[in-house]
Amino acid sequence: MQGKVPLLRLVLPFIAGILLSQRVTDPGLCAWILPAGASVFLLFSLILFKVIPLPLYRFRWISGILIILLFTVAGFIRNETGENPSPDTGSAVNLPEDREILMLGIVMSSPQQKEKSVALPLKVFAYRCYDTLYTVDAQVMVYIPKDSPKLPAGFDTLALLTTVQLITNPGNPCEFDYAAYMQQKGFRHRAFVKEGKYISLAHGSPGLMKRFINDTRTALQQRVFISGMHEKNKGLGLAMVLGEKAFLDEDVQQGFSVSGTIHVLCVSGLHAGVIFLLISAFTGWLRRFGKPGKVLFVLISAAGLWAYAALTGLTPSVCRASVMFSMILAGHLISRKVNTLNNVAGAALILLVYDPVLLFDMGFQLSFLAVAGIVLLFNPLSGIWSPANRILKYIRDMAGVSLSAQLFTVPVTLAAFGTFPVWFLLANLVVIPLTGITLYAGVAFAIAPEGFFTMVTGRIFDLLLTLIRSEVDIISHMPLAQIQGIQVTGAEKILLFGVVISLAVWVNMGSRKVFLLMLAGVVILLASSASKIFYRHQQQEIVVYNLRGQTLADIITGTSRTTIWFGKSYDEKKTGYAAGGYRIRTGTLRNAGRHKTLMGKPGEVLQVSSPAGRIIFLDRFPDNGFPIRKDDIVVVRNRLYPVENVFDRYQPRLWLLDGSVPGFVAEKWLAIARDRKIPLWITAQQGAFRSSLHY
């Protein structure tokens, strides 16, 4: 296997170097990396060219170690020299925060449609503050109202009057690290611009190729919008063919996620395969003309694949597929058969050399893990059953592909989302065949001449999309369609990967030791799950989340949860972002029968008793007859109070200002509390508050 997959031995140390670069922050240690890498390269070169007389076969392990070290250093250096600013450096920190400035910048790409706004990735080259003009080189994610009359286009030069904010996390436990995610993309700051506070100074000139791609993409979107297709099918069609999810209906996307077919909405190998087959159908005759015809066929095929990849936004999954197809075409050109796993490793190495930050992109991880799982597990799994019937054989193959991909991606999906689609095998057996046919129909609709052919292909495309949507909706509403609330720690994620890799090695090699190692990993995972179950039944705590403009708290007792919410109706979506991760960790996300929600009303006082004292939620201060004891925790909502009088009348264990309290009110409370040395917690500044409720 090592001889057949040499690129795997290069990409793994390269990845290790990227990860090492993320961990090492000591400038002194970083300064030694480059001379160390140069020394390793020099030593390897001297051995390779026999300047140092070393018997290559007997001491080949020395060359192997040097190659591993060389690519580890290469990964480290490549990540350090990347274009994206690191968390501690970069010119983006030169932008002033919390003061109004006039920014000048260029929109880096096409605007991104959001639920209530339009996001503009802006390359800022200058800003004006206090009558002084500064030049910078920074990236800011700008949000403008979605219903603005004149939306900027890609590559436009803009002038914006706004206040820049540092992108930070709310500080809720187990939440998605949005700040780190944006930093990996090169954005440390964001700005919310009101209508009338920006103007386009010049229309963009993105270059011939980019202009052609943008115009083509816009034309295809317009063709879909003016067609007679169902509204939900328009967004679904754009997502499946162009990878454009901005217009995708939220319920449709949720259905694909629950059914385990969300990968259909990501442009990947299936889409690239359809494009390649279409190109081959029209240009395959070129191969009859010997070597020149074969070269021309390869060039046209590769150009077509990469043109489609550019049209769909060059996502990691489509780039992986395009690189792999290009390597296969290169092998075809020189009459060499390409090893698929070696192809996967080579594609990963090429993409990581181009952009090492892709390693931390979930789309990149899922795409390569899925293909690796299919390569390593499909043949052993399909060998278990050999039906004679062609239909049964097709079902076996589809199930084998789905199961192989799911096994290798499940550690990432469980750690990221805490969910598992129960009916993914059934869903993929039904949806994948239809997806292939729908992609052909979508391409036909995209290239058909205006008129009769557009109408016919559009109707067929619409019908197939409706069929897919209906099947996904049925499967996503089946009993136990999705298991939610699965908590996977970092150590368990690594252990899951170890179990999956051990399974792949065992089914391919039949090693008893590897099988025992896999069983040991499963036992450790079961023991870890048992310990979490025991801990969850003993837990008692309060969590007051940092949710802007709202009061949200959970009183957790064992696996039961009492949620405190002030407002007209409980917003599951809004609270899910703030509290979902911690509810998964504590095992209180599911089992609605054991959970209840206390809805507070304006002017109301809510109190919850616990072994460690009461938790009192105040939307108004009670009269003198309401006692507040010294062991109480008092959560203050958004009303304005005479702070000095409040501190004089009540002395609870802790004052807590939640996310509903305006910033200027919180600053007033904080100043007086510091002066009087009164315990005060402000969620907007310190993040969510957590406290044990045990005695």
LODO-362397 format. One line per 4 residues: number of its first residue (from 0); their letters; for each residue x, y, z of C-alpha. Coordinates in steps of 0.1 Angstrom, whole numbers, plus 5000, padded with zeros to 4 digits. Example, Ala and Ser with C-alpha at 12.3 -4.5 7.8 and 13.67 -1.06 7.14 Angstrom:
2
0> as> 5123:4955:5078  5137:4989:5071
This chain:
695
0> mqgk> 5000:5000:5000  5029:5024:5008  5043:5018:4973  5009:5025:4956
4> vpll> 5001:5056:4977  5034:5076:4979  5016:5110:4981  4999:5099:5013
8> rlvl> 5033:5099:5030  5038:5135:5018  5004:5151:5026  5003:5137:5062
12> pfia> 5035:5155:5074  5024:5186:5055  4992:5186:5074  5012:5180:5106
16> gill> 5032:5211:5098  5001:5232:5093  4987:5221:5127  5021:5227:5144
20> sqrv> 5021:5262:5129  4987:5269:5146  5000:5258:5180  5035:5274:5180
24> tdpg> 5033:5311:5189  5068:5317:5202  5086:5340:5177  5120:5326:5188
28> lcaw> 5110:5291:5180  5094:5301:5147  5127:5318:5137  5145:5284:5139
32> ilpa> 5121:5266:5116  5134:5280:5083  5171:5272:5089  5161:5238:5103
36> gasv> 5142:5230:5071  5171:5242:5050  5194:5219:5068  5171:5189:5064
40> fllf> 5168:5197:5027  5206:5200:5023  5212:5167:5041  5186:5149:5020
44> slil> 5201:5163:4988  5236:5152:4998  5223:5117:5005  5202:5116:4973
48> fkvi> 5231:5127:4950  5255:5103:4969  5277:5132:4981  5274:5113:5014
52> plpl> 5281:5076:5006  5251:5061:5024  5238:5026:5013  5203:5038:5002
56> yrfr> 5184:5005:5006  5199:4995:5040  5194:5030:5054  5164:5040:5035
60> wisg> 5146:5048:5067  5169:5078:5071  5157:5092:5038  5121:5086:5048
64> ilii> 5126:5105:5081  5142:5133:5062  5113:5135:5037  5088:5136:5066
68> llft> 5107:5163:5084  5111:5183:5051  5073:5183:5044  5065:5190:5080
72> vagf> 5086:5221:5078  5071:5230:5044  5036:5228:5059  5047:5250:5088
76> irne> 5063:5276:5066  5034:5276:5041  5009:5283:5068  5031:5310:5083
80> tgen> 5034:5328:5050  4997:5325:5041  4977:5356:5031  4952:5355:5058
84> pspd> 4961:5375:5090  4968:5355:5121  4948:5362:5153  4976:5384:5167
88> tgsa> 4989:5401:5136  4977:5417:5104  4969:5452:5093  4933:5447:5102
92> vnlp> 4941:5456:5138  4948:5492:5127  4912:5499:5121  4897:5520:5150
96> edre> 4867:5505:5168  4836:5520:5183  4839:5553:5165  4824:5564:5132
100> ilml> 4848:5565:5103  4846:5569:5065  4860:5538:5049  4871:5533:5013
104> givm> 4873:5498:4999  4866:5474:4970  4840:5447:4972  4861:5415:4969
108> sspq> 4834:5392:4953  4797:5391:4946  4774:5401:4975  4762:5372:4996
112> qkek> 4724:5371:5003  4715:5366:5040  4682:5363:5058  4678:5400:5066
116> sval> 4709:5416:5050  4734:5415:5022  4771:5407:5031  4798:5425:5013
120> plkv> 4834:5412:5018  4852:5445:5016  4890:5451:5010  4896:5484:5028
124> fayr> 4925:5505:5015  4919:5537:5033  4898:5553:5060  4892:5588:5074
128> cydt> 4889:5595:5111  4890:5630:5127  4899:5647:5094  4929:5625:5090
132> lytv> 4932:5600:5061  4950:5567:5068  4960:5540:5044  4955:5503:5054
136> daqv> 4953:5469:5039  4924:5452:5058  4893:5431:5052  4860:5439:5067
140> mvyi> 4827:5420:5064  4801:5447:5057  4763:5442:5061  4738:5464:5044
144> pkds> 4699:5462:5045  4685:5436:5021  4658:5459:5008  4682:5487:4999
148> pklp> 4673:5503:4966  4708:5501:4950  4728:5471:4961  4765:5473:4952
152> agfd> 4779:5447:4928  4811:5427:4930  4844:5447:4926  4827:5481:4931
156> tlal> 4846:5508:4949  4826:5520:4979  4826:5548:5004  4809:5539:5037
160> lttv> 4802:5559:5069  4800:5534:5097  4814:5521:5129  4837:5491:5128
164> qlit> 4834:5463:5153  4858:5435:5163  4842:5401:5155  4838:5384:5189
168> npgn> 4819:5354:5203  4790:5361:5227  4808:5339:5253  4781:5312:5256
172> pcef> 4794:5277:5266  4799:5252:5238  4790:5277:5211  4804:5277:5175
176> dyaa> 4836:5297:5174  4825:5322:5149  4853:5346:5155  4880:5320:5147
180> ymqq> 4860:5309:5117  4860:5345:5103  4897:5350:5112  4905:5319:5091
184> kgfr> 4888:5336:5062  4908:5368:5068  4881:5389:5086  4887:5403:5121
188> hraf> 4861:5431:5118  4826:5437:5107  4804:5467:5101  4766:5473:5099
192> vkeg> 4759:5501:5074  4725:5518:5073  4707:5527:5041  4720:5560:5027
196> kyis> 4753:5557:5045  4772:5542:5016  4778:5551:4979  4794:5534:4949
200> lahg> 4823:5555:4937  4831:5533:4907  4818:5501:4892  4841:5472:4894
204> spgl> 4864:5459:4866  4871:5423:4877  4890:5413:4846  4878:5394:4816
208> mkrf> 4876:5359:4832  4860:5370:4864  4835:5392:4845  4826:5364:4823
212> indt> 4820:5340:4852  4800:5366:4871  4779:5375:4841  4772:5338:4833
216> rtal> 4763:5331:4869  4739:5361:4870  4723:5351:4837  4717:5316:4849
220> qqrv> 4701:5329:4881  4679:5352:4862  4668:5324:4839  4657:5304:4870
224> fisg> 4640:5334:4886  4618:5343:4856  4609:5306:4849  4576:5292:4859
228> mhek> 4592:5269:4885  4579:5264:4920  4594:5290:4943  4610:5264:4966
232> nkgl> 4624:5246:4935  4641:5278:4923  4664:5279:4953  4669:5242:4953
236> glam> 4678:5242:4916  4704:5270:4921  4719:5251:4951  4722:5218:4932
240> vlge> 4735:5231:4900  4755:5263:4910  4761:5257:4947  4742:5289:4954
244> kafl> 4724:5284:4988  4714:5321:4994  4680:5315:4979  4674:5280:4994
248> dedv> 4643:5277:5015  4651:5271:5051  4627:5242:5055  4640:5225:5024
252> qqgf> 4676:5228:5037  4665:5214:5070  4648:5184:5053  4680:5175:5035
256> svsg> 4700:5178:5067  4677:5156:5087  4675:5130:5059  4713:5128:5056
260> tihv> 4714:5140:5020  4727:5175:5026  4758:5166:5005  4736:5168:4974
264> lcvs> 4734:5205:4979  4772:5208:4978  4788:5208:4944  4812:5179:4945
268> glha> 4823:5148:4926  4788:5138:4914  4784:5172:4897  4819:5171:4883
272> gvif> 4812:5136:4870  4781:5147:4852  4800:5176:4836  4828:5153:4825
276> llis> 4804:5128:4810  4786:5156:4791  4820:5169:4778  4830:5134:4768
280> aftg> 4797:5128:4749  4804:5159:4727  4842:5156:4724  4850:5119:4728
284> wlrr> 4854:5115:4691  4886:5135:4693  4904:5105:4708  4902:5087:4674
288> fgkp> 4928:5110:4660  4958:5096:4678  4980:5115:4702  4970:5151:4691
292> gkvl> 4933:5142:4695  4939:5127:4729  4958:5158:4740  4930:5181:4728
296> fvli> 4903:5160:4745  4922:5161:4778  4927:5199:4775  4890:5205:4767
300> saag> 4878:5182:4795  4901:5198:4821  4892:5233:4809  4855:5225:4811
304> lway> 4858:5210:4846  4876:5240:4860  4853:5264:4842  4824:5248:4860
308> aalt> 4843:5248:4893  4849:5286:4889  4812:5291:4880  4802:5273:4913
312> gltp> 4825:5294:4935  4856:5271:4937  4844:5254:4969  4867:5229:4985
316> svcr> 4845:5199:4974  4844:5209:4937  4881:5218:4937  4889:5184:4951
320> asvm> 4868:5167:4924  4884:5189:4897  4919:5182:4908  4912:5144:4910
324> fsmi> 4896:5144:4875  4926:5164:4862  4950:5139:4876  4930:5111:4860
328> lagh> 4931:5129:4827  4968:5134:4830  4972:5096:4837  4950:5089:4806
332> lisr> 4973:5111:4785  5004:5091:4794  4985:5058:4795  4990:5053:4832
336> kvnt> 4963:5041:4856  4959:5063:4887  4955:5049:4921  4924:5065:4936
340> lnnv> 4937:5069:4972  4970:5083:4958  4948:5106:4937  4929:5118:4968
344> agaa> 4962:5125:4987  4976:5144:4957  4945:5165:4954  4947:5173:4991
348> lill> 4984:5182:4989  4978:5205:4959  4949:5224:4976  4967:5227:5009
352> vydp> 4999:5241:4992  4976:5266:4975  4957:5275:5007  4966:5258:5040
356> vllf> 4936:5274:5057  4914:5250:5038  4925:5223:5063  4901:5239:5088
360> dmgf> 4872:5242:5064  4845:5217:5072  4836:5213:5035  4872:5203:5028
364> qlsf> 4873:5178:5056  4840:5162:5048  4848:5160:5010  4881:5142:5014
368> lava> 4870:5120:5043  4840:5108:5023  4861:5099:4993  4887:5082:5014
372> givl> 4860:5062:5031  4846:5050:4998  4881:5040:4985  4890:5021:5017
376> lfnp> 4857:5005:5027  4835:5001:4996  4851:4970:4981  4853:4950:5014
380> lsgi> 4817:4959:5022  4804:4951:4987  4822:4917:4989  4800:4906:5018
384> wspa> 4770:4901:4995  4771:4893:4957  4736:4892:4944  4729:4880:4908
388> nril> 4700:4904:4902  4711:4937:4887  4687:4958:4907  4698:4942:4940
392> kyir> 4734:4947:4930  4727:4984:4923  4711:4987:4958  4741:4970:4974
396> dmag> 4765:4994:4956  4746:5025:4966  4743:5013:5002  4780:5005:5003
400> vsls> 4790:5039:4990  4767:5057:5014  4778:5036:5044  4815:5040:5036
404> aqlf> 4813:5077:5032  4791:5081:5064  4815:5060:5085  4845:5082:5077
408> tvpv> 4826:5115:5081  4807:5107:5112  4834:5119:5137  4834:5154:5121
412> tlaa> 4796:5157:5118  4790:5144:5154  4815:5168:5168  4802:5198:5148
416> fgtf> 4765:5193:5148  4757:5166:5175  4732:5149:5151  4730:5117:5132
420> pvwf> 4705:5110:5103  4690:5075:5110  4675:5070:5076  4705:5081:5055
424> llan> 4708:5048:5037  4672:5049:5025  4675:5086:5016  4706:5081:4995
428> lvvi> 4692:5051:4977  4663:5072:4966  4677:5107:4962  4711:5100:4946
432> pltg> 4698:5084:4914  4673:5113:4910  4700:5138:4917  4721:5126:4887
436> itly> 4691:5128:4863  4682:5162:4878  4717:5175:4872  4715:5165:4835
440> agva> 4681:5183:4833  4696:5214:4850  4725:5216:4826  4701:5212:4797
444> faia> 4679:5240:4811  4710:5262:4815  4723:5258:4780  4690:5255:4761
448> pegf> 4681:5283:4736  4655:5308:4747  4619:5298:4738  4604:5264:4734
452> ftmv> 4635:5244:4745  4638:5265:4777  4602:5259:4785  4604:5221:4780
456> tgri> 4637:5216:4799  4625:5240:4826  4593:5219:4831  4613:5187:4833
460> fdll> 4638:5203:4857  4610:5216:4879  4592:5182:4880  4624:5164:4890
464> ltli> 4632:5190:4918  4596:5186:4931  4601:5148:4932  4634:5151:4951
468> rsev> 4619:5176:4975  4589:5154:4982  4610:5123:4989  4633:5142:5012
472> diis> 4603:5157:5030  4588:5122:5035  4620:5107:5048  4628:5137:5071
476> hmpl> 4594:5133:5088  4597:5096:5094  4599:5084:5131  4633:5090:5146
480> aqiq> 4645:5106:5114  4674:5123:5133  4691:5117:5166  4699:5150:5182
484> giqv> 4719:5160:5213  4750:5138:5207  4780:5153:5225  4814:5144:5212
488> tgae> 4845:5158:5229  4878:5165:5211  4894:5133:5226  4863:5112:5216
492> kill> 4865:5127:5181  4902:5115:5178  4892:5081:5192  4863:5078:5167
496> fgvv> 4888:5084:5139  4910:5057:5153  4882:5032:5154  4871:5040:5118
500> isla> 4907:5038:5105  4912:5005:5124  4881:4992:5108  4894:5002:5074
504> vwvn> 4927:4985:5080  4911:4954:5094  4886:4948:5066  4914:4953:5040
508> mgsr> 4942:4933:5058  4924:4910:5083  4948:4918:5111  4938:4903:5144
512> kvfl> 4958:4929:5164  4941:4958:5145  4907:4942:5153  4915:4941:5190
516> lmla> 4927:4977:5188  4894:4987:5172  4874:4968:5199  4895:4986:5226
520> gvvi> 4886:5019:5211  4849:5010:5211  4851:4999:5248  4867:5032:5257
524> llas> 4840:5052:5238  4813:5032:5256  4829:5039:5290  4832:5076:5282
528> sask> 4795:5077:5273  4786:5059:5305  4805:5084:5326  4788:5113:5308
532> ifyr> 4754:5097:5315  4763:5094:5352  4775:5130:5354  4744:5143:5337
536> hqqq> 4721:5127:5363  4741:5145:5391  4743:5180:5375  4725:5210:5390
540> eivv> 4733:5244:5377  4720:5277:5363  4731:5291:5330  4722:5327:5320
544> ynlr> 4731:5331:5283  4744:5361:5265  4716:5367:5240  4715:5403:5227
548> gqtl> 4682:5420:5236  4668:5390:5253  4666:5372:5287  4674:5335:5284
552> adii> 4684:5312:5312  4683:5274:5319  4679:5259:5353  4693:5223:5349
556> tgts> 4685:5195:5373  4698:5161:5362  4685:5157:5326  4655:5181:5332
560> rtti> 4656:5217:5322  4635:5248:5331  4640:5276:5306  4634:5312:5316
564> wfgk> 4623:5335:5287  4608:5369:5286  4588:5378:5256  4556:5371:5236
568> syde> 4567:5337:5222  4596:5314:5227  4620:5316:5197  4635:5282:5191
572> kktg> 4658:5293:5163  4672:5323:5182  4678:5304:5214  4693:5275:5195
576> yaag> 4724:5295:5185  4730:5306:5221  4720:5276:5241  4720:5246:5217
580> gyri> 4756:5236:5222  4755:5235:5260  4721:5218:5260  4737:5190:5239
584> rtgt> 4766:5188:5263  4744:5186:5294  4720:5161:5277  4690:5185:5280
588> lrna> 4683:5192:5244  4658:5164:5238  4631:5148:5259  4607:5177:5257
592> grhk> 4584:5160:5282  4609:5167:5310  4615:5203:5301  4593:5234:5307
596> tlmg> 4595:5271:5298  4586:5299:5322  4574:5328:5301  4581:5361:5318
600> kpge> 4559:5392:5311  4569:5429:5312  4569:5442:5347  4569:5406:5362
604> vlqv> 4591:5391:5388  4600:5354:5384  4617:5333:5411  4631:5298:5409
608> sspa> 4642:5279:5441  4673:5257:5442  4693:5240:5469  4719:5268:5467
612> grii> 4693:5297:5469  4668:5315:5448  4673:5329:5413  4652:5360:5409
616> fldr> 4645:5375:5375  4634:5412:5377  4617:5431:5350  4608:5457:5376
620> fpdn> 4620:5461:5412  4595:5448:5437  4580:5468:5465  4595:5468:5500
624> gfpi> 4574:5438:5510  4594:5415:5486  4624:5401:5504  4657:5396:5486
628> rkdd> 4681:5375:5507  4718:5374:5508  4720:5339:5491  4699:5350:5461
632> ivvv> 4712:5355:5426  4693:5385:5410  4691:5387:5372  4682:5422:5361
636> rnrl> 4664:5429:5328  4663:5459:5306  4646:5485:5328  4662:5517:5340
640> ypve> 4667:5519:5377  4682:5544:5402  4713:5522:5407  4724:5538:5440
644> nvfd> 4691:5532:5457  4690:5496:5444  4724:5488:5459  4714:5504:5492
648> ryqp> 4681:5485:5495  4693:5450:5484  4725:5430:5490  4721:5396:5472
652> rlwl> 4749:5372:5466  4753:5384:5430  4738:5410:5407  4736:5398:5371
656> ldgs> 4728:5420:5340  4717:5398:5311  4718:5405:5273  4686:5426:5274
660> vpgf> 4703:5454:5294  4716:5483:5271  4753:5490:5271  4751:5525:5286
664> vaek> 4730:5511:5315  4755:5483:5321  4784:5508:5322  4766:5528:5349
668> wlai> 4760:5498:5370  4796:5486:5366  4811:5520:5376  4791:5521:5409
672> ardr> 4796:5484:5416  4834:5488:5413  4834:5518:5435  4814:5499:5462
676> kipl> 4830:5465:5456  4796:5449:5449  4797:5416:5430  4783:5422:5395
680> wita> 4782:5400:5363  4775:5415:5329  4769:5389:5302  4775:5413:5274
684> qqga> 4811:5418:5286  4819:5386:5305  4799:5360:5285  4773:5336:5299
688> frss> 4771:5331:5336  4772:5295:5350  4769:5285:5386  4764:5252:5404
692> lhy> 4732:5248:5424  4745:5221:5448  4748:5230:5485
